[in-house]
């Protein structure tokens, strides 16, 4: 059954911060999607770590390829449910643009550095600042001037918040849930990174098919079916067969689970979804269990392995050093950032500068500013 009654109506948008005339052949969500794709911050995702650094292999995902995979899964789910595909795609493409260099290690290091000043770093808040201020492409306004709904979805896709809980987000309807299109993003993100990290971990030789089957209920059935159908195929191709089936299992579970949750909720329209006491995008029970066990398996067999832990420690230490360097020598900041210190605390300006760097630019900057700390090894 379609959930078209819960599709966000593009003709009832709250508008843009700076009014613009309609486009002759693209609706507002399509324009937002295209502005995100053309943004510098989006392009920079190509040189930002997902899980494995560039020193391991050039076959693994980076933050940009991950984003494309999230977009594909989220758009498929939106289409199957009768929701707005363009709205969903815009949110999926924007969901990681606020990530700093070196993945979650970079985010944790910047947050720790900012905590010394009673402040914090949050990649969703940074993403909002990027599309509101840092992207400079238009003569009539700063930022990308995205619709309110896309900006709201960017800050709410992964968690809800109450009035006053997150002051930087107070204009984005605290206390209310986001539309279903935004609720899909976090779980589409999980499907994308869990399946991708399984793929990359297998390619890195961290585990074999039997070890996955032993730890992830449901995967054994997929493996048995693939071996029955393709008894003579080599193990690498067999893995790819099971991986596709795994993605299908999880994506179908998200579609069916969301449909069932919405119909059982008693909600009648988008407004009811906003006022609901819980999120309605969810997996069916069996796929939810598979997803949970898969996350546990990846935590043990991928994320906690010593080589990755060493990379994270090196990245964190390097970010702290560069952050402190600019705090002690703000004259070393580029002119455009140095000028911003007239209206913002220095620690916020330094944080924004470092957070916007790609992995490669960070390494080059560190080598120039603090030569003994060149990080070619991370």
Order of alpha helices (4+ residues) and beta strands (2+ residues): alpha-alpha-alpha-alpha-alpha-alpha-alpha-alpha-alpha-alpha-alpha-alpha-alpha-alpha-alpha-alpha-alpha
